[in-house]
Amino acid sequence: MDKRRKPNPAERRRDLCDAAIQLLADDGAKGLSHLKVDRKSGVPDGTTSFYFRTRSALLLAVAERLAELDMANLQAVADNSANPRNAGSPSLLSQVVIQSGQEPELSRTKARYELTMQAARDPALATTLQQGTEAFTKLHREILVQLMPRGAELESAVVEDLSNITLTFINGLLLRFAHGDRIVGSAAQLDGILAAIASGVLKSPDKGELTRAEGRRPARRSGRR
């Protein structure tokens, strides 16, 4: 009698998604197929198509798995930052970003960019990825306010500018990480860069309107009649 343990369905799905993430990172979206996930996972041919009937279903499951891994990583970094022994350490935000440029998070970063391109033609995938983006953006704004002197007193429009501009820098930084360019090597260094960017924004006479769409920008009042 074959006494081998039957695979747990949830565990098998996670393993297949993890293999798909690595394939996306290594070979891009064109290198992803049900059969290649089978071979990467070392399971019988047809296993991946059994769990994920279509390519869209597979991509959606991978996006959900990425979100699960991201939240687990975020919680681990948050727990570590909350330890009194780590007082004075770099911000949670910068720690998360720098980790995204190191394995195993780097492969997830690469896979996320591949999924982002696919999401332009897949509304369900776009929605799942957007949920992860919103969670990170919320964290980003909270930490940004904490890092700024008297940050809690800043107007919401100014916080919006700070968030949009620094997030644009971070997204560019992550793309460079994905290409193997370690232009920023530590969380402390990134904290310094973000602080310098924020300082420049706060000195601008247009702060609060810098990233507002032109069509929605309110007319500036003039002292002349």
C-alpha positions as CSV (number, residue, x, y, z in Angstrom):
1,M,0.0,0.0,0.0
2,D,1.3,3.5,-0.9
3,K,1.5,5.3,2.4
4,R,2.8,8.6,1.0
5,R,1.1,11.6,2.5
6,K,-1.3,13.3,0.1
7,P,-0.3,16.9,-0.6
8,N,-2.3,19.6,1.3
9,P,-4.2,21.6,-1.4
10,A,-3.4,25.0,0.2
11,E,0.2,24.0,0.7
12,R,0.5,22.7,-2.9
13,R,-1.0,26.0,-4.3
14,R,1.5,28.0,-2.3
15,D,4.4,25.9,-3.6
16,L,3.2,26.2,-7.2
17,C,2.8,30.0,-6.8
18,D,6.3,30.3,-5.3
19,A,7.7,28.4,-8.3
20,A,5.8,30.7,-10.7
21,I,7.2,33.8,-8.9
22,Q,10.7,32.5,-9.5
23,L,9.9,31.8,-13.1
24,L,8.6,35.3,-13.6
25,A,11.7,36.7,-12.0
26,D,14.1,34.6,-14.0
27,D,12.4,34.4,-17.4
28,G,9.7,37.0,-17.5
29,A,6.0,36.6,-18.2
30,K,6.8,34.9,-21.6
31,G,8.6,32.2,-19.7
32,L,5.7,31.3,-17.5
33,S,3.5,28.3,-18.4
34,H,1.6,25.6,-16.5
35,L,4.1,23.0,-17.7
36,K,7.1,25.1,-16.6
37,V,5.7,25.6,-13.2
38,D,5.2,21.8,-13.0
39,R,8.8,21.2,-13.9
40,K,10.1,23.9,-11.6
41,S,8.1,22.5,-8.7
42,G,9.0,18.9,-9.4
43,V,5.4,17.7,-9.6
44,P,3.7,15.6,-12.3
45,D,2.8,17.3,-15.5
46,G,-0.7,18.7,-15.3
47,T,-0.6,19.5,-11.6
48,T,-0.5,23.3,-12.1
49,S,-3.4,23.2,-14.6
50,F,-5.4,21.1,-12.2
51,Y,-5.1,23.8,-9.5
52,F,-5.2,26.8,-11.9
53,R,-7.3,26.1,-15.0
54,T,-6.2,29.1,-17.0
55,R,-3.2,31.4,-17.3
56,S,-5.2,34.3,-15.8
57,A,-6.1,32.1,-12.8
58,L,-2.4,31.3,-12.3
59,L,-1.4,35.0,-12.6
60,L,-4.1,36.1,-10.1
61,A,-3.0,33.4,-7.6
62,V,0.6,34.5,-7.9
63,A,-0.4,38.2,-7.3
64,E,-2.3,37.1,-4.2
65,R,0.6,35.0,-3.0
66,L,2.9,38.0,-3.5
67,A,0.6,40.2,-1.4
68,E,0.6,37.5,1.3
69,L,4.4,37.3,1.4
70,D,4.7,41.1,1.3
71,M,2.4,41.5,4.3
72,A,4.3,38.8,6.2
73,N,7.6,40.5,5.5
74,L,6.1,43.9,6.5
75,Q,4.9,42.5,9.8
76,A,8.3,40.9,10.5
77,V,10.1,44.2,9.9
78,A,7.5,46.1,12.0
79,D,8.0,43.6,14.9
80,N,11.7,44.0,14.7
81,S,11.5,47.8,14.6
82,A,9.2,47.7,17.7
83,N,11.9,45.9,19.7
84,P,13.4,48.5,22.2
85,R,16.9,47.2,21.4
86,N,16.4,48.6,17.8
87,A,15.6,52.1,18.9
88,G,17.3,54.7,16.6
89,S,17.5,52.2,13.7
90,P,16.4,53.2,10.2
91,S,12.8,53.7,9.4
92,L,10.5,50.8,8.7
93,L,9.8,52.2,5.3
94,S,13.5,52.2,4.3
95,Q,14.1,48.8,5.7
96,V,11.3,47.3,3.6
97,V,12.5,49.0,0.5
98,I,16.1,47.9,0.9
99,Q,15.0,44.3,1.6
100,S,13.1,44.4,-1.7
101,G,16.5,44.7,-3.4
102,Q,17.8,41.5,-1.7
103,E,16.9,37.9,-2.2
104,P,14.4,36.4,-1.7
105,E,12.5,39.7,-1.9
106,L,14.4,40.7,-5.1
107,S,12.8,37.9,-7.1
108,R,9.4,39.1,-5.8
109,T,10.2,42.6,-6.9
110,K,11.0,41.4,-10.4
111,A,7.9,39.2,-10.5
112,R,5.8,42.1,-9.4
113,Y,7.0,44.3,-12.3
114,E,6.2,41.4,-14.7
115,L,2.7,41.1,-13.3
116,T,2.2,44.9,-13.5
117,M,2.7,44.7,-17.2
118,Q,0.2,41.8,-17.5
119,A,-2.3,43.7,-15.4
120,A,-2.8,46.3,-18.1
121,R,-4.9,43.7,-19.9
122,D,-6.3,41.9,-16.9
123,P,-8.7,43.9,-14.6
124,A,-8.9,41.2,-11.9
125,L,-5.1,41.1,-11.7
126,A,-4.9,44.9,-11.7
127,T,-7.3,45.0,-8.7
128,T,-5.3,42.5,-6.7
129,L,-2.0,44.4,-7.4
130,Q,-3.7,47.7,-6.5
131,Q,-4.7,46.4,-3.1
132,G,-1.0,45.7,-2.3
133,T,0.0,49.1,-3.6
134,E,-2.6,50.8,-1.4
135,A,-1.3,49.0,1.7
136,F,2.2,50.1,1.0
137,T,1.2,53.6,0.2
138,K,-0.7,53.9,3.5
139,L,2.4,52.7,5.4
140,H,4.5,55.1,3.4
141,R,2.4,58.1,4.3
142,E,2.2,57.2,8.0
143,I,6.0,56.8,8.3
144,L,6.7,59.9,6.2
145,V,4.7,62.0,8.6
146,Q,6.5,60.4,11.6
147,L,9.9,61.2,10.0
148,M,9.1,64.8,9.3
149,P,9.6,67.5,12.1
150,R,6.1,68.4,13.2
151,G,4.8,66.1,10.5
152,A,1.4,65.8,12.1
153,E,0.9,69.5,11.6
154,L,1.4,69.3,7.8
155,E,-1.6,70.0,5.5
156,S,-3.0,67.0,3.8
157,A,-2.2,68.4,0.4
158,V,1.5,68.8,1.4
159,V,1.6,65.2,2.7
160,E,0.1,64.1,-0.6
161,D,2.9,65.9,-2.5
162,L,5.6,64.4,-0.2
163,S,4.1,60.9,-0.6
164,N,3.7,61.1,-4.4
165,I,7.2,62.4,-4.9
166,T,9.0,60.1,-2.6
167,L,7.1,57.1,-3.8
168,T,8.0,58.0,-7.4
169,F,11.7,57.9,-6.3
170,I,11.2,54.6,-4.5
171,N,9.5,53.0,-7.5
172,G,12.5,54.1,-9.7
173,L,14.9,52.8,-7.1
174,L,13.1,49.4,-7.0
175,L,13.3,49.2,-10.8
176,R,17.1,49.8,-10.6
177,F,17.3,47.0,-8.0
178,A,15.5,44.7,-10.4
179,H,18.2,45.5,-12.9
180,G,21.0,44.8,-10.4
181,D,21.9,48.4,-9.8
182,R,22.6,48.9,-6.1
183,I,22.7,52.7,-6.1
184,V,21.4,52.8,-2.5
185,G,23.0,50.2,-0.2
186,S,21.4,50.7,3.2
187,A,18.2,51.7,4.9
188,A,20.0,54.5,6.7
189,Q,21.3,55.9,3.4
190,L,17.7,55.8,2.0
191,D,16.4,57.6,5.0
192,G,18.8,60.4,4.3
193,I,17.8,60.6,0.7
194,L,14.1,60.7,1.5
195,A,14.7,63.4,4.1
196,A,16.6,65.5,1.6
197,I,13.8,65.1,-1.0
198,A,11.2,66.0,1.6
199,S,13.2,69.0,2.7
200,G,13.2,70.3,-0.9
201,V,9.5,69.8,-1.3
202,L,8.8,71.8,1.9
203,K,10.9,74.7,0.7
204,S,8.9,75.0,-2.5
205,P,6.4,77.8,-2.8
206,D,4.2,75.4,-4.7
207,K,4.1,72.7,-2.0
208,G,0.7,71.1,-1.8
209,E,0.2,71.6,-5.5
210,L,3.3,70.0,-7.0
211,T,1.7,66.7,-7.9
212,R,-1.8,67.8,-8.5
213,A,-3.2,67.2,-11.9
214,E,-3.2,70.4,-14.0
215,G,-6.9,70.2,-14.6
216,R,-7.6,70.1,-10.9
217,R,-5.1,72.7,-9.8
218,P,-6.8,75.6,-8.1
219,A,-6.0,79.1,-9.4
220,R,-3.3,80.7,-7.3
221,R,-4.3,84.0,-5.7
222,S,-2.4,87.1,-6.8
223,G,-1.8,90.2,-4.8
224,R,-2.2,92.3,-7.9
225,R,-5.6,93.7,-9.0
